[in-house]
Amino acid sequence: MKVEVDQSGKIGDTKVPTVLAFSNGKKLSILIPATVKRECILRLREKQKLETRLYIQLFAVGLYLLLKKDIKNLEQIVIDFEYPGHESKIKEHLINLFQRAGIKISRAKIHFGFVRKKSNAHKLAIETFKGNAKPHLIVHVDDILGEFRK
């Protein structure tokens, strides 16, 4: 199965939540509340994580949390261009997260492309962001920071 992944509310914007969603046959969305993002960023900055790298890693962790239960059933993942020029870093970090969890995936499975506004992934992300749809999972501080500690 091929899925598209979209984001509503940038990871780096700590005034709003972030929603990551995928869709294409199956739908799944996760919500990272603004308070959770602020707390994670505060704690990670204390460990001297560089700001740009920090947001890229937070985005990759969000993708991992979104995809981990279904990754074995996904043949192709198309992630919307959210951080232009950083796709290889996001992909590398995402693959490392799966490998640490004992899940081996091919680099060829993950692609970056434009997810259009008519995409079901975009619709799910924006509707969840607006509060018109419930997220399948609400992410907590420990969910994110746990992936940085391993």
N, C-alpha and C positions, 0 to 999 in steps of 0.2 A: 504494500500500500504506500502511496505517495501522499505526503502531507505538506501543507504550507504552515509556516509559523509567523505570527505577527505580534507586535507589541503595541500597547496603548499606555502612554505615560512613561516617559524615559526613566531609566534607572537613576540617572544623575539628578533628576528633578525631585527633590525630597519634599516638595509641597504637595505632591499628588501621588496616589498609589501607582503601581505598575501592574499591568495585566499582560500575561503571555498566554497565547492561545494557539492551538493547532486544530485543523479541520481538514477533512476529506474522507467522508464515510464516517469516521469517528470524530467526536469533538471533545476537547479537553481545554480547560482554562485554569490558570493559577493567578491568585491575587497576592501581591506583595504590598502590604499597607505602607503608607508614607512613614509612619512611626517606626516600622521595622527597618526600612531603608536607612533612616537617619541613625538609628542605633547601631546598625551594622557598619555604616560608614565611619561613625565616631570611633567605634572599637578598632576597626581596621586601620584607621589613620594613626592610632596610638602605636600600632606595630610598624609604622613608617611605610605603609604601602603607597606607592606613587599614584596620584589621583587618576590619571588616564588609565593606567593599568588596572586600578581598582575597579573602575566602572566596567571595563571590558570583562574582568573576572566575575563581577557580580552578574552581569548579563549572561555569561556562560553558565554560572551556577543556576540562574533562573531557568535557562533552557534545559539544563540537566534535570532539574526538579520537575519540569513540565513533561519531558520525554522519557524519563527512566522506566516507568512501568510499561510502556508500549514499544520501547526501542527495538526489541527483537522482532516485532511484527511490522516494522516500518522499513520499506525498501529504499525510500528516498525522502529526504527532509529538505525542504526549500525554506530557508530563513530569510526574512525580509532584510534588506540593507538598512540596518539601524546605526551602525558605526562604520561608515565608509573608510576603507583603507586598513581596517583592523580585522577583516574577515579571517585571515590566516591565524591570528592570535586567538580569536574566539573559537575557531574550529579546533585548534591545538588544545586549548584548555578544556573544551567540551569532551574531546576524545580522552584526555587524561582523566577526567572525572569518571567517565564510564569504565576505563581500564582499572582505576582504583577500586571500583565497585565489582570488579571481576567480570565485566561485560566487554567483550572484544567487539569493536565495530570497525568497519572499513571507512577510511577517509572519504571514499567515493560516495558514501551514503549521504553525506552532508554537503549541501550546496547553498549558495546565496543568490538571491534574485529579487525581483520586484514583486511584492505581494500586492495585488491591486485592491482597490477599495470595494470592489464587488466580490472579492474572495470571502468564502465562509469563515476563514481564520480571522480576517479583518473585522467582519461583522461580529463574530463572537467576542473578540478582544474589546471592541469599542462598546458593545452592549454591556459587557461585564464591567468595564471601566465606568460607564455611566450609571451602573447600579440596576440596569434593566434585566440583567441575567445574573444568576448566582455563580460564583466561581466553583469549580470542582474541588479546589484545594486553596486554603489560605495559608500562606507561608509565614513562619515565625522566625525570630532572630536565630534561634538554635539550629533551625533547618539550614540556614545560610552559613552561619559561622562554623557549623559542624563540617562543612565541606572545605573550609579553609584550614581547619586543624589537622585533617588527616594527612 
